[in-house]
Amino acid sequence: MELADASASADEVPPEADPVPAVTPPPDAFPEPGRTSRQALDEPAVRQVQQVSLGVGIALVGLGLGFLGLRLRRQN
């Protein structure tokens, strides 16, 4: 662990870094907007994601309770 320099005061402003030049990429660097556009999920896919999320949540709660049960049990 290094100590702060005693000669440096809190009011000093650090030297500014050299400005970084702005570079604009060529238009060819971007893919067509149609390929990467986001699409809404259909109804069955949304239902499946909700069911998976609920199942994972219930499983994690069970694992947490089991962990607490093992940690808090008495050692005989």
MDTraj code that builds the backbone (N, CA, C; nanometers):
import mdtraj as md
import numpy as np

residues = "MET GLU LEU ALA ASP ALA SER ALA SER ALA ASP GLU VAL PRO PRO GLU ALA ASP PRO VAL PRO ALA VAL THR PRO PRO PRO ASP ALA PHE PRO GLU PRO GLY ARG THR SER ARG GLN ALA LEU ASP GLU PRO ALA VAL ARG GLN VAL GLN GLN VAL SER LEU GLY VAL GLY ILE ALA LEU VAL GLY LEU GLY LEU GLY PHE LEU GLY LEU ARG LEU ARG ARG GLN ASN".split()
xyz = np.array([
    [0.0842, -0.1159, 0.0000],
    [0.0000, 0.0000, 0.0000],
    [0.0895, 0.1232, 0.0000],
    [0.0688, 0.2126, -0.0966],
    [0.1519, 0.3312, -0.1072],
    [0.0872, 0.4470, -0.0336],
    [0.1694, 0.5284, 0.0287],
    [0.1202, 0.6472, 0.0963],
    [0.1084, 0.7612, -0.0037],
    [0.0160, 0.8525, 0.0223],
    [-0.0028, 0.9677, -0.0660],
    [0.1183, 1.0588, -0.0564],
    [0.1522, 1.1238, -0.1659],
    [0.2651, 1.2154, -0.1686],
    [0.2331, 1.3373, -0.0827],
    [0.3226, 1.3692, 0.0129],
    [0.2980, 1.4788, 0.1062],
    [0.3030, 1.6139, 0.0365],
    [0.3754, 1.6263, -0.0748],
    [0.3872, 1.7546, -0.1426],
    [0.2650, 1.7855, -0.2296],
    [0.1847, 1.6853, -0.2628],
    [0.0669, 1.7074, -0.3464],
    [-0.0483, 1.7549, -0.2592],
    [-0.1098, 1.8636, -0.3003],
    [-0.2235, 1.9136, -0.2240],
    [-0.3537, 1.8709, -0.2909],
    [-0.4623, 1.8836, -0.2176],
    [-0.5918, 1.8415, -0.2697],
    [-0.6436, 1.9370, -0.3754],
    [-0.5888, 2.0585, -0.3827],
    [-0.6377, 2.1577, -0.4784],
    [-0.5719, 2.1471, -0.6149],
    [-0.4687, 2.0663, -0.6269],
    [-0.3996, 2.0547, -0.7547],
    [-0.4864, 1.9835, -0.8567],
    [-0.4793, 2.0284, -0.9792],
    [-0.5535, 1.9683, -1.0903],
    [-0.4560, 1.8809, -1.1680],
    [-0.4917, 1.7558, -1.1940],
    [-0.3992, 1.6697, -1.2696],
    [-0.3828, 1.7224, -1.4117],
    [-0.2663, 1.6990, -1.4724],
    [-0.2463, 1.7459, -1.6099],
    [-0.3433, 1.6750, -1.7040],
    [-0.3926, 1.7495, -1.8006],
    [-0.4884, 1.6927, -1.8960],
    [-0.4157, 1.6048, -1.9963],
    [-0.4804, 1.4964, -2.0333],
    [-0.4230, 1.4042, -2.1311],
    [-0.4398, 1.4627, -2.2706],
    [-0.3589, 1.4128, -2.3626],
    [-0.3706, 1.4574, -2.5006],
    [-0.5069, 1.4163, -2.5547],
    [-0.5733, 1.5021, -2.6294],
    [-0.7045, 1.4654, -2.6847],
    [-0.6900, 1.3532, -2.7871],
    [-0.7853, 1.2629, -2.7849],
    [-0.7856, 1.1508, -2.8773],
    [-0.8604, 1.1939, -3.0029],
    [-0.7988, 1.1758, -3.1203],
    [-0.8675, 1.2187, -3.2424],
    [-0.9905, 1.1315, -3.2685],
    [-1.0978, 1.1954, -3.3131],
    [-1.2213, 1.1235, -3.3449],
    [-1.2074, 1.0597, -3.4822],
    [-1.2455, 0.9327, -3.4907],
    [-1.2381, 0.8604, -3.6165],
    [-1.3781, 0.8117, -3.6503],
    [-1.4238, 0.8428, -3.7693],
    [-1.5544, 0.7966, -3.8144],
    [-1.5343, 0.6726, -3.9000],
    [-1.5960, 0.5586, -3.8627],
    [-1.5788, 0.4379, -3.9434],
    [-1.6511, 0.4518, -4.0771],
    [-1.6029, 0.3816, -4.1783],
    [-1.6692, 0.3895, -4.3091],
    [-1.8072, 0.3243, -4.3031],
    [-1.8967, 0.3618, -4.3925],
    [-2.0327, 0.3035, -4.3918],
    [-2.0334, 0.1520, -4.4112],
    [-1.9293, 0.0972, -4.4754],
    [-1.9238, -0.0475, -4.4972],
    [-1.9024, -0.1237, -4.3663],
    [-1.8602, -0.0567, -4.2610],
    [-1.8323, -0.1234, -4.1340],
    [-1.9599, -0.1628, -4.0614],
    [-2.0729, -0.1050, -4.0987],
    [-2.2001, -0.1346, -4.0324],
    [-2.2805, -0.2327, -4.1152],
    [-2.3388, -0.3362, -4.0507],
    [-2.4225, -0.4303, -4.1262],
    [-2.5549, -0.3631, -4.1634],
    [-2.6260, -0.4290, -4.2510],
    [-2.7566, -0.3763, -4.2911],
    [-2.8491, -0.3746, -4.1704],
    [-2.9307, -0.2707, -4.1543],
    [-3.0164, -0.2627, -4.0357],
    [-3.1221, -0.3723, -4.0300],
    [-3.1605, -0.4279, -4.1420],
    [-3.2636, -0.5310, -4.1430],
    [-3.2182, -0.6613, -4.0791],
    [-3.0902, -0.6927, -4.0880],
    [-3.0399, -0.8190, -4.0343],
    [-3.0320, -0.8198, -3.8817],
    [-3.0007, -0.7064, -3.8218],
    [-2.9799, -0.7042, -3.6777],
    [-3.0970, -0.6439, -3.6013],
    [-3.2072, -0.6163, -3.6684],
    [-3.3200, -0.5548, -3.5983],
    [-3.3823, -0.6554, -3.5021],
    [-3.4346, -0.6041, -3.3911],
    [-3.4957, -0.6896, -3.2899],
    [-3.6383, -0.7225, -3.3319],
    [-3.6782, -0.8439, -3.3031],
    [-3.8134, -0.8865, -3.3349],
    [-3.8820, -0.9301, -3.2075],
    [-4.0109, -0.9038, -3.1999],
    [-4.0885, -0.9444, -3.0840],
    [-4.1072, -1.0957, -3.0850],
    [-4.1130, -1.1549, -2.9656],
    [-4.1363, -1.2984, -2.9548],
    [-4.2847, -1.3278, -2.9710],
    [-4.3141, -1.4433, -3.0265],
    [-4.4549, -1.4815, -3.0383],
    [-4.5058, -1.5328, -2.9036],
    [-4.6353, -1.5523, -2.8920],
    [-4.6999, -1.5870, -2.7641],
    [-4.6449, -1.7159, -2.7015],
    [-4.6285, -1.8269, -2.7757],
    [-4.5751, -1.9483, -2.7125],
    [-4.4334, -1.9307, -2.6588],
    [-4.3503, -1.8542, -2.7280],
    [-4.2130, -1.8335, -2.6819],
    [-4.2109, -1.7527, -2.5528],
    [-4.2975, -1.6521, -2.5427],
    [-4.3039, -1.5719, -2.4207],
    [-4.3504, -1.6583, -2.3044],
    [-4.4501, -1.7431, -2.3258],
    [-4.5007, -1.8311, -2.2205],
    [-4.3926, -1.9281, -2.1745],
    [-4.3154, -1.9816, -2.2692],
    [-4.2091, -2.0756, -2.2340],
    [-4.1010, -2.0067, -2.1511],
    [-4.0630, -1.8841, -2.1866],
    [-3.9620, -1.8107, -2.1115],
    [-4.0124, -1.7829, -1.9701],
    [-4.1396, -1.7465, -1.9553],
    [-4.1953, -1.7202, -1.8230],
    [-4.1958, -1.8464, -1.7381],
    [-4.2293, -1.9605, -1.7970],
    [-4.2327, -2.0851, -1.7219],
    [-4.0923, -2.1274, -1.6790],
    [-3.9954, -2.1098, -1.7670],
    [-3.8574, -2.1454, -1.7328],
    [-3.8071, -2.0549, -1.6215],
    [-3.8373, -1.9258, -1.6302],
    [-3.7933, -1.8326, -1.5265],
    [-3.8545, -1.8683, -1.3916],
    [-3.9817, -1.9035, -1.3898],
    [-4.0478, -1.9419, -1.2658],
    [-3.9856, -2.0691, -1.2087],
    [-3.9605, -2.1670, -1.2925],
    [-3.9008, -2.2918, -1.2459],
    [-3.7605, -2.2718, -1.1906],
    [-3.6820, -2.1887, -1.2563],
    [-3.5467, -2.1615, -1.2089],
    [-3.5520, -2.0879, -1.0758],
    [-3.6448, -1.9946, -1.0627],
    [-3.6579, -1.9211, -0.9368],
    [-3.6948, -2.0119, -0.8216],
    [-3.7886, -2.1023, -0.8447],
    [-3.8295, -2.1964, -0.7397],
    [-3.7133, -2.2885, -0.7022],
    [-3.6389, -2.3329, -0.8019],
    [-3.5244, -2.4201, -0.7744],
    [-3.4172, -2.3466, -0.6935],
    [-3.3925, -2.2205, -0.7251],
    [-3.2921, -2.1446, -0.6503],
    [-3.3360, -2.1198, -0.5069],
    [-3.4644, -2.0956, -0.4859],
    [-3.5144, -2.0788, -0.3486],
    [-3.4951, -2.2086, -0.2713],
    [-3.5253, -2.3218, -0.3339],
    [-3.5055, -2.4505, -0.2685],
    [-3.3602, -2.4757, -0.2338],
    [-3.2707, -2.4429, -0.3255],
    [-3.1282, -2.4608, -0.2966],
    [-3.0827, -2.3694, -0.1830],
    [-3.1328, -2.2481, -0.1800],
    [-3.0972, -2.1559, -0.0733],
    [-3.1462, -2.2055, 0.0616],
    [-3.2695, -2.2556, 0.0675],
    [-3.3222, -2.3088, 0.1931],
    [-3.2441, -2.4325, 0.2369],
    [-3.2088, -2.5170, 0.1422],
    [-3.1285, -2.6339, 0.1748],
    [-2.9913, -2.5954, 0.2268],
    [-2.9306, -2.4960, 0.1661],
    [-2.8008, -2.4479, 0.2127],
    [-2.8110, -2.3943, 0.3550],
    [-2.9147, -2.3137, 0.3802],
    [-2.9322, -2.2603, 0.5152],
    [-2.9588, -2.3721, 0.6154],
    [-3.0365, -2.4714, 0.5756],
    [-3.0632, -2.5838, 0.6645],
    [-2.9368, -2.6587, 0.7014],
    [-2.8490, -2.6777, 0.6044],
    [-2.7223, -2.7473, 0.6322],
    [-2.6303, -2.6626, 0.7181],
    [-2.6305, -2.5324, 0.6958],
    [-2.5412, -2.4453, 0.7734],
    [-2.5885, -2.4270, 0.9179],
    [-2.7201, -2.4307, 0.9388],
    [-2.7735, -2.4026, 1.0725],
    [-2.8004, -2.5270, 1.1572],
    [-2.7819, -2.6436, 1.0977],
    [-2.8113, -2.7640, 1.1758],
    [-2.7097, -2.7821, 1.2880],
    [-2.7510, -2.8530, 1.3901],
    [-2.6626, -2.8755, 1.5050],
    [-2.5590, -2.9822, 1.4721],
    [-2.4428, -2.9649, 1.5272],
    [-2.3387, -3.0642, 1.5136],
    [-2.3404, -3.1519, 1.6385],
    [-2.3843, -3.2764, 1.6287],
    [-2.3925, -3.3657, 1.7457],
    [-2.2718, -3.4539, 1.7564],
])
top = md.Topology()
chain = top.add_chain()
for i, resn in enumerate(residues, 1):
    res = top.add_residue(resn, chain, resSeq=i)
    for name in ("N", "CA", "C"):
        top.add_atom(name, md.element.get_by_symbol(name[0]), res)
traj = md.Trajectory(xyz[None], top)
